[in-house]
Amino acid sequence: MRNICKFTGCDVTGLTLNDYQVSRGNQIVETQMPEIADMCRSVQGDFMKMPFDGEQYDAAYAIEATCHAPDRVGVYSEIFRVLKPGAIFACYEWCMTDGFDATNKDHLRMKKQIEEGDGLPDICHTSVCLEAMKKAGFEILHEEDMAEEEFGVKRGGKAWNLPLLPSWNPFTQRFQFNFLGQFVVKYALKTMEFCFLAPKGTSETQLMLQKGGIGLGDGGDAKIFTPMYLMVGRVPMDKSANTGGQ
């Protein structure tokens, strides 16, 4: 949010449920980037019921955020409501792909690990998100699974899920994803908890997050999951004629 504001000059409002994120985000802007303090702010609120007037904003974006919504039509409809006619909404979603097989036990294991490790409701298919955008009232300008084409790899980069795949190099964070690393991290944290060097529950939290990472790494390798499903929609100029799912 801060970088978008800094490099484009746009006035940006960020929305989150978390009060700490609001206070911390605003503090960083005020102390480290005072030149944009009057154009960039975080506010607390529920994206299923936004604390904003209708047709208030010129554009909106969501990056790996609306995947936490209990209902995609509901959250997209709220975004549609607060946008002006002709405004653009760009959304980067976490989704299951065509490669996902609901009868495959290993696929279900990966999906469950991602959901539990990352605090997500049921991860839906890309087509469900696209249909929800249409039901909310948006005209679809573009949709694409950015992971499918492996854009980063084609440009000399690395696969998005590489940091989440196991490695035997003990000097990388990937070591924790092999069976020995999992054992070492688990009992190292338990020892720290016992010695009061870490809060109680640290080990359990690490295991939860670690399982999420394993699910993401495996899901990316199997191409059944994407964290990079891009949709770009536009609010019709005659907004009243297309109320969508509102």
Order of alpha helices (4+ residues) and beta strands (2+ residues): alpha-beta-alpha-beta-beta-alpha-beta-alpha-alpha-beta-alpha-alpha-alpha-beta
